[in-house]
Structure formats: structure tokens, C-alpha cells
Amino acid sequence: SPSSSTPETEQREKQYQAHQGFGDHRGGVTGAHTYFYADEAKCDQHMETFLRCIDASSGSSEDGFSAIKLTALARPQFLVRFSEVLVKWRRLFQQMAAEQGQAGQVVLDMKLEVEKLQEALANLGIASKAESQQWFMGENLGTCGTVDLLDWNSLFDSRTKLSRPLLIPNRKTGQLEPLLSRFSEEEELQMKRVLQRMDVLAKRAMEKGVRLMVDAEQSYFQPAISCLTVETQRHFNRSQPIIYNTYQCYLKEAYNNMTGDMELARREGWHFGTKLVRGAYMEQERERAAQMGYEDPINPTYEKTNEMYHRCLNYVLEEIKHSRKASVMVASHNEDTVKFTLRRMMELGIHPSDKKVCFGQLLGMCDQITFPLGQAGFPVYKYVPYGPVNEVLPYLSRRAQENRGFMQRANRERDLLWKEVKRRLLTGNLFS
């Protein structure tokens, strides 16, 4: 029943509360920017900057990429609120699946029989049998007698526009409360504006032959960011992947998030573009979770994150082999991950010239990985952070910290080269 909740599920909602002292701004975080401002003019300025970046990328390389951040194109408060709504809606589905004995399954495998779902909705006081029948008829859902998470998500848009607010049970009190007191007109406007900005950027990227990567950000923005990105992918990835969504593999939910979006792309027939990263906001995420009292969203160990990265990557590579309608950027400074990718590509018969798999490393880092990849014919990109020096330096120092092991390896490589140069000078064979 809705009132029998675990402490963990109660806590999870706290993750999606705006917190002025935390993550909804950039204090205490080296190099992890989150913009916090009140006016739309700033968002438009950022959009103009991104347009110039797309032009620069087009001018400097063929098949280039340009990265954008949604916290620069929408108000963070709005993204946090929208994320909370999306997460509540999905959790309700998972709660009902658990009540039907499907707890512990991979999210995409959870399927609710339409009959049982309608009963559950009626019992929870969310919608009468007649109302929910109307829902499913209008959406062409439940034609196979079951509803999965993607069907459930597709109900979301039409349901939130109902004249009376949609009620869902509060697990703590067992009382029904509005999923959202319907988006205010201002919030509806913000939704439109951010989608319009993304539209402008995607059109320019298409014109210029550039692909657009939407950066992943903190977990309390991410559901909204992913949702808006998928919406843009639906329109622009019809014939090729123009828009890439980013998945952070240090998140416990990474595999569920990525496989859900990929299944949606399969059903709707568009190209799935993804960039896989390990993740950049670990300290901030953990500190915020501890301070606000919700479960840490990050994998407990680096090994678990590696497993998650390879699991997600393997899933995409198999989809490339199977349908050719997926593309991935392996954004990693980890040699084992690069070797894993090369081995799986070979096993699956994915050739570098297919350009379905590319690699990305930061400019000035891991050249000992980047250059051999390029020479072997793999599409490989250098990621260039830009901005005022005092703002970019913390970001770079953070990356240097993360990659200390590689720095040592690079030093070793330099020492070996220097030894060889000296040996040749002494033996008079400099150019042999």
C-alpha cells in the first residue's frame, strides 16, 4: 500500500529539492559550474555563445562536435523542479510494479497488465476505471495488454495537462498529493523557451555539419536534461545522429537511464547518439546527499563505475552491430576502457571507418592514447574547454587531479624518449 514506504524511498525525493546553498549554484565546487540566475536574457546570451562555438567547430574540423550545457539555457530552479516531477512519475510506476511482484527486475523488463494497472490507479484514488480507460485508448497504449515504463512515460505529457491536478500517493503519509500543482504558466513558458533554444542550436548544427553533445550535469538536474535532450533527438536524429546525450556511469541509475532511452529510439525509429563518461561531480553529489539526507546516487567504488561503464558501452556496441542506428563517443582517459572498446569492436565486426564509434580526450591530456588511436584510423577528438582563464583553470586542475596516474605515465614516456635522444646524440645516429 502507498503508506508502507521504506525510509530510502522517502528520502529519495529530497534529491530534487532546490537548495540555494548547494548544487543549484557553483559554490564549493572546483570546475563544476552550475548557473544560478533569474533572467532569460542570460540564457539567450549563452545560446549565442553556443552558436559561435558550433560555427568554430564547423570551421576547424569535418564531422565536428560542439558541447552545450542545459543549465546555461534554462533556469536551474526549473530543471530541479521538472526533474522531481519526472522522478515521482517513474517511481509511481516502479512502486506499482513492486506491488505486482516485479521488484528487483531491470526497469525495462517491468510490465504492468493494463487491467491490474487500472485497478491500482483506482485503488490509489488517482483515476477511476473510466478515466484510465480513456488514457490508454487515447494513447494507443495497452494494445498488447501490458504497459512498460516507456508507455507510462508517454502518458506523462498528456496527463499533466489535465484540468485537475494529477494526484499521487505520498509514501510518508499515505495521503494523496498533487504530482505537481500543474506547471505554472511561467514554467510552461520556460519549458517552451528551453526547447526553442535547443531547436535553434540543433538547426545551426545541422546546417554546419556539426554534432551537438548535451553535457550531463548534477543528478538533480539530470532527469530534466535527459528528457529535453531526448525530445530534441526525436526531431533531429531521424536520419543520422545530430544530437548526442551524455550518460554518467558513476551513477547507480546509468544503465537503466541509457537502455530506456535507447529502447525509445528503437521503437520510434530514430538514431541514438550517446557520449559515455565516468562523471565529474562526485564530491559535490556525495556532500549534497549527506547534507540533505537522501541516498548517495553515486556508485560506491571506482571498480563499480568501471563495470557500469563497460556494461553501458557493451550495450551500445551490440546495438551498433545489430541495427547500425546507434553511435557512441567513448569519452575516457582510461587505457583499459579504450582497450575494452577496441577488443569488443573487433569481436563484433565494427570497423573504425564505419564512424559509429569515436573517442574523446581532453586537449593536453592522454596524448599517448589519442595519437595511436588517430594513426590507427579511429575517429578521435580532443575536447577543448573554453572561457576566462580564472574559470577554466579550476576545471583543468580537477581533471589533472583525476588523471594523476596518466601524468606519471606521461612522465615515464618523456624520460624514455629523452634517454633515447641522448643515446642517439652520443652514438652519432640522431636520425636513424
C-alpha distance (Angstrom), angle and dihedral (degrees) to the residues before:
residue distance angle dihedral
S1 . . .
P2 3.80 . .
S3 3.80 92.1 .
S4 3.81 94.9 57.6
S5 3.76 98.4 80.4
T6 3.76 130.0 155.2
P7 3.81 119.7 -122.3
E8 3.79 88.1 -115.2
T9 3.82 94.8 59.2
E10 3.78 90.6 46.9
Q11 3.77 91.3 53.1
R12 3.76 97.3 46.8
E13 3.81 94.2 74.0
K14 3.81 90.5 63.2
Q15 3.77 87.9 70.7
Y16 3.79 89.8 72.8
Q17 3.78 100.0 51.0
A18 3.76 115.9 110.8
H19 3.78 108.2 -113.1
Q20 3.78 113.7 -168.1
G21 3.81 92.3 -162.1
F22 3.78 93.7 52.8
G23 3.81 147.0 42.4
D24 3.77 90.3 -22.1
H25 3.79 84.6 81.6
R26 3.77 134.6 23.3
G27 3.79 105.0 -103.7
G28 3.78 118.3 134.5
V29 3.78 93.0 8.4
T30 3.76 120.6 109.2
G31 3.73 109.3 -144.1
A32 3.80 98.3 -14.3
H33 3.77 103.0 112.6
T34 3.74 123.4 -165.4
Y35 3.76 116.5 173.3
F36 3.78 119.8 -134.2
Y37 3.77 115.1 -173.3
A38 3.74 139.3 126.7
D39 3.77 107.8 -135.8
E40 3.77 132.6 83.7
A41 3.82 92.2 -145.7
K42 3.80 89.2 72.8
C43 3.83 90.4 54.1
D44 3.80 89.6 52.0
Q45 3.82 90.9 49.9
H46 3.79 89.8 52.8
M47 3.80 89.7 49.2
E48 3.82 90.0 54.7
T49 3.82 89.6 51.1
F50 3.81 90.3 51.4
L51 3.83 90.1 49.5
R52 3.82 89.4 55.0
C53 3.81 89.5 49.5
I54 3.81 91.0 52.9
D55 3.82 89.0 51.9
A56 3.82 90.9 48.3
S57 3.81 91.8 48.9
S58 3.80 90.8 49.8
G59 3.81 91.2 50.4
S60 3.78 95.5 48.8
S61 3.81 105.4 44.4
E62 3.78 144.3 11.2
D63 3.81 115.6 -112.7
G64 3.80 89.4 12.4
F65 3.79 130.3 175.0
S66 3.77 131.0 -136.4
A67 3.82 122.1 -165.6
I68 3.80 124.6 -142.9
K69 3.81 133.3 -173.9
L70 3.78 119.9 -142.2
T71 3.80 93.7 -153.1
A72 3.81 84.1 67.6
L73 3.83 92.3 52.7
A74 3.81 100.8 41.8
R75 3.76 135.8 33.4
P76 3.80 110.3 -90.9
Q77 3.83 91.8 -138.4
F78 3.80 88.2 59.1
L79 3.83 92.1 48.1
V80 3.82 91.5 51.2
R81 3.80 91.8 49.4
F82 3.79 94.2 45.6
S83 3.82 89.4 48.2
E84 3.79 91.0 53.6
V85 3.79 91.9 52.0
L86 3.81 92.8 49.2
V87 3.79 92.4 47.5
K88 3.83 93.7 48.7
W89 3.80 90.1 51.3
R90 3.83 93.2 50.6
R91 3.80 92.6 44.5
L92 3.78 90.7 54.4
F93 3.82 88.3 57.6
Q94 3.81 91.5 48.7
Q95 3.80 91.3 47.2
M96 3.81 90.9 53.8
A97 3.82 90.4 45.9
A98 3.82 89.5 52.1
E99 3.80 90.1 51.0
Q100 3.81 87.4 54.4
G101 3.80 90.9 54.4
Q102 3.80 98.6 -98.7
A103 3.79 99.9 115.5
G104 3.80 115.0 135.7
Q105 3.79 95.2 28.0
V106 3.79 123.5 124.6
V107 3.80 103.2 -88.3
L108 3.80 94.2 -118.6
D109 3.81 90.9 54.9
M110 3.81 92.4 57.6
K111 3.80 109.6 104.1
L112 3.79 126.4 175.4
E113 3.78 120.0 -155.0
V114 3.79 108.2 -121.4
E115 3.80 91.7 -127.8
K116 3.81 93.0 52.0
L117 3.79 91.8 42.9
Q118 3.80 91.1 53.7
E119 3.79 90.1 49.2
A120 3.81 91.3 49.7
L121 3.82 91.3 49.1
A122 3.81 90.4 49.5
N123 3.83 92.9 46.7
L124 3.79 91.3 49.9
G125 3.78 89.3 50.8
I126 3.80 91.1 -121.2
A127 3.79 98.4 120.4
S128 3.78 135.9 -8.6
K129 3.81 119.3 -117.8
A130 3.82 90.2 -103.3
E131 3.81 92.4 50.8
S132 3.78 95.5 48.2
Q133 3.82 91.3 46.6
Q134 3.77 86.1 56.5
W135 3.83 89.9 52.0
F136 3.77 94.4 53.6
M137 3.80 95.7 43.1
G138 3.77 92.5 51.8
E139 3.79 93.1 50.3
N140 3.82 99.7 45.0
L141 3.77 85.4 -122.0
G142 3.71 129.3 142.8
T143 3.80 92.0 30.3
C144 3.79 86.7 134.3
G145 3.79 90.7 45.8
T146 3.82 95.4 -108.7
V147 3.77 137.0 81.9
D148 3.82 123.3 -150.3
L149 3.80 129.9 -169.4
L150 3.81 93.8 -86.1
D151 3.81 91.8 52.6
W152 3.78 88.0 47.2
N153 3.82 92.0 50.9
S154 3.80 90.8 49.8
L155 3.81 88.4 57.4
F156 3.78 88.3 57.6
D157 3.82 99.5 78.8
S158 3.76 96.7 50.5
R159 3.81 94.0 40.8
T160 3.81 96.7 52.7
K161 3.78 90.0 58.2
L162 3.81 92.2 61.1
S163 3.76 116.2 128.2
R164 3.80 91.9 -122.4
P165 3.78 117.2 50.3
L166 3.79 115.8 -100.2
L167 3.80 109.9 -110.7
I168 3.77 124.1 -147.3
P169 3.81 128.7 176.8
N170 3.77 119.8 -94.1
R171 3.79 103.9 -134.0
K172 3.80 93.7 -146.8
T173 3.79 99.0 53.2
G174 3.80 102.2 19.8
Q175 3.81 86.2 -130.6
L176 3.77 121.9 130.0
E177 3.78 115.4 -113.1
P178 3.80 132.6 174.8
L179 3.80 114.4 -83.5
L180 3.75 81.1 -140.3
S181 3.73 128.8 -15.7
R182 3.82 80.4 -115.4
F183 3.79 114.3 -84.8
S184 3.77 109.4 -73.8
E185 3.80 116.5 -118.0
E186 3.78 87.7 -103.7
E187 3.81 91.2 54.8
E188 3.80 91.8 46.4
L189 3.80 86.9 53.1
Q190 3.79 91.8 49.8
M191 3.79 90.2 52.1
K192 3.81 89.9 52.5
R193 3.80 92.9 46.1
V194 3.79 96.4 51.3
L195 3.81 91.2 47.6
Q196 3.81 89.2 49.2
R197 3.80 91.3 52.0
M198 3.79 91.3 49.4
D199 3.79 88.2 48.3
V200 3.81 92.0 54.2
L201 3.82 90.9 48.9
A202 3.82 93.8 46.1
K203 3.82 92.0 50.1
R204 3.81 91.7 50.6
A205 3.83 90.3 47.1
M206 3.83 90.1 52.0
E207 3.80 92.3 49.1
K208 3.79 91.4 49.4
G209 3.81 97.8 43.2
V210 3.81 91.7 -116.6
R211 3.80 126.5 135.2
L212 3.78 119.1 -134.3
M213 3.81 120.2 -135.5
V214 3.79 115.9 -162.4
D215 3.80 107.2 -149.6
A216 3.78 119.8 -130.3
E217 3.79 115.4 -122.3
Q218 3.80 138.5 -178.3
S219 3.82 116.6 -27.8
Y220 3.81 93.6 -113.6
F221 3.83 90.5 60.8
Q222 3.77 96.6 35.8
P223 3.84 102.3 85.9
A224 3.82 89.5 55.7
I225 3.81 93.3 42.8
S226 3.81 91.9 50.3
C227 3.79 92.5 45.5
L228 3.84 92.5 51.8
T229 3.81 90.9 44.6
V230 3.81 93.0 51.2
E231 3.81 88.7 49.2
T232 3.84 88.6 55.5
Q233 3.83 92.4 44.1
R234 3.80 89.7 55.4
H235 3.80 90.4 60.9
F236 3.80 101.7 37.0
N237 3.81 106.0 30.8
R238 3.80 95.9 64.3
S239 3.80 97.6 115.0
Q240 3.82 102.4 11.1
P241 3.80 137.7 4.7
I242 3.82 105.8 -89.9
I243 3.82 95.9 151.3
Y244 3.82 120.7 54.0
N245 3.79 122.3 -165.2
T246 3.83 119.0 -151.3
Y247 3.80 123.4 -132.3
Q248 3.81 121.0 -163.8
C249 3.78 109.2 -145.2
Y250 3.78 95.0 -160.6
L251 3.82 87.1 73.7
K252 3.81 116.9 95.3
E253 3.82 88.0 -137.7
A254 3.83 96.3 50.9
Y255 3.81 97.4 106.5
N256 3.82 94.1 45.4
N257 3.80 91.4 47.7
M258 3.78 95.6 48.1
T259 3.80 98.3 42.2
G260 3.82 90.7 47.9
D261 3.79 92.3 54.1
M262 3.80 91.9 44.7
E263 3.80 92.2 51.2
L264 3.82 88.5 51.8
A265 3.83 89.9 52.7
R266 3.82 89.2 50.7
R267 3.79 93.2 50.9
E268 3.78 93.9 46.4
G269 3.80 95.4 39.8
W270 3.82 101.6 -123.8
H271 3.82 129.8 131.0
F272 3.79 116.8 -92.4
G273 3.82 112.8 -139.0
T274 3.78 117.5 -174.1
K275 3.77 140.0 172.8
L276 3.79 115.6 -158.7
V277 3.80 120.0 -152.2
R278 3.78 133.4 164.7
G279 3.82 93.8 -128.1
A280 3.79 140.0 -98.2
Y281 3.81 110.4 -142.6
M282 3.80 104.2 62.2
E283 3.82 101.1 130.2
Q284 3.78 92.3 43.7
E285 3.83 93.2 47.6
R286 3.80 93.1 49.2
E287 3.78 94.6 45.4
R288 3.82 92.3 49.0
A289 3.83 92.1 47.6
A290 3.82 91.1 51.1
Q291 3.79 93.5 45.3
M292 3.82 95.8 46.9
G293 3.80 95.8 37.4
Y294 3.81 106.0 -119.0
E295 3.79 131.8 124.3
D296 3.81 115.9 -76.1
P297 3.84 104.8 -105.6
I298 3.83 92.4 -155.0
N299 3.81 126.5 94.3
P300 3.82 110.3 -100.9
T301 3.84 96.9 -123.3
Y302 3.79 141.1 25.4
E303 3.83 88.1 -118.5
K304 3.82 90.7 57.0
T305 3.79 88.9 50.9
N306 3.81 90.3 50.4
E307 3.80 89.9 51.1
M308 3.80 90.3 49.5
Y309 3.82 91.8 48.6
H310 3.81 92.7 51.0
R311 3.80 92.0 44.1
C312 3.83 92.4 52.8
L313 3.79 92.0 42.6
N314 3.79 92.7 49.8
Y315 3.82 90.1 51.2
V316 3.82 91.7 53.7
L317 3.81 93.3 45.1
E318 3.80 90.9 52.3
E319 3.81 89.4 50.1
I320 3.83 90.1 51.1
K321 3.80 89.7 51.4
H322 3.81 91.3 45.7
S323 3.82 104.6 41.6
R324 3.83 108.7 4.9
K325 3.82 85.9 -138.6
A326 3.80 96.9 109.7
S327 3.80 133.5 74.7
V328 3.77 129.4 -173.2
M329 3.77 137.7 -164.3
V330 3.79 110.2 -152.7
A331 3.81 98.4 -149.8
S332 3.78 100.9 -172.3
H333 3.78 141.8 128.2
N334 3.79 90.4 -161.9
E335 3.80 114.5 111.1
D336 3.81 92.9 -157.4
T337 3.80 90.6 55.7
V338 3.80 91.4 49.8
K339 3.82 90.7 49.3
F340 3.82 90.4 46.9
T341 3.82 89.7 53.1
L342 3.82 93.7 48.7
R343 3.79 91.7 48.4
R344 3.82 94.1 49.0
M345 3.82 91.7 45.9
M346 3.78 89.3 54.3
E347 3.80 93.0 47.3
L348 3.82 92.0 48.4
G349 3.81 94.5 43.5
I350 3.83 95.1 -117.8
H351 3.80 108.3 154.2
P352 3.85 123.4 -149.7
S353 3.82 89.6 -126.4
D354 3.84 89.5 61.2
K355 3.83 84.3 74.1
K356 3.80 90.6 -149.2
V357 3.80 91.9 120.1
C358 3.79 122.6 47.3
F359 3.78 133.8 168.0
G360 3.79 131.6 -133.9
Q361 3.79 132.8 -162.4
L362 3.77 132.8 166.6
L363 3.79 117.3 -93.4
G364 3.81 108.0 -97.2
M365 3.79 94.6 18.6
C366 3.77 131.7 96.5
D367 3.79 96.7 -0.7
Q368 3.81 86.3 156.7
I369 3.84 85.4 68.5
T370 3.81 99.4 35.1
F371 3.82 100.6 51.8
P372 3.82 98.6 48.8
L373 3.83 88.7 48.5
G374 3.80 91.2 51.6
Q375 3.80 92.5 46.2
A376 3.82 89.8 50.8
G377 3.82 89.2 57.4
F378 3.82 100.4 -103.2
P379 3.81 118.7 141.1
V380 3.81 101.5 -112.1
Y381 3.80 127.4 175.4
K382 3.77 135.6 -161.3
Y383 3.78 113.2 -139.3
V384 3.81 111.0 -137.6
P385 3.81 117.5 -159.6
Y386 3.80 111.7 -155.6
G387 3.78 137.2 -170.7
P388 3.81 140.8 84.8
V389 3.81 110.6 -22.2
N390 3.82 94.7 -119.0
E391 3.83 90.0 55.2
V392 3.81 97.8 42.8
L393 3.82 96.6 45.7
P394 3.83 96.5 67.5
Y395 3.82 88.4 51.0
L396 3.80 91.7 51.2
S397 3.80 94.7 44.4
R398 3.80 88.1 52.5
R399 3.81 90.1 53.0
A400 3.80 90.4 47.5
Q401 3.82 89.0 53.0
E402 3.81 91.2 50.2
N403 3.77 90.4 50.2
R404 3.80 100.8 44.7
G405 3.81 90.7 127.3
F406 3.77 90.9 57.0
M407 3.78 92.1 48.6
Q408 3.80 89.2 56.5
R409 3.79 89.9 48.7
A410 3.80 90.7 49.7
N411 3.82 89.7 51.0
R412 3.79 89.8 51.9
E413 3.80 89.9 49.7
R414 3.81 90.9 50.0
D415 3.80 92.0 49.6
L416 3.81 90.9 51.6
L417 3.81 92.0 49.7
W418 3.81 91.4 48.0
K419 3.83 90.5 50.6
E420 3.80 89.8 51.7
V421 3.84 92.3 49.2
K422 3.82 90.4 51.3
R423 3.82 91.7 47.1
R424 3.81 90.9 52.9
L425 3.79 93.0 46.1
L426 3.80 91.0 52.1
T427 3.80 93.8 47.3
G428 3.80 94.0 42.4
N429 3.84 93.1 -120.1
L430 3.78 99.6 113.9
F431 3.79 97.0 146.1
S432 3.79 101.5 32.2
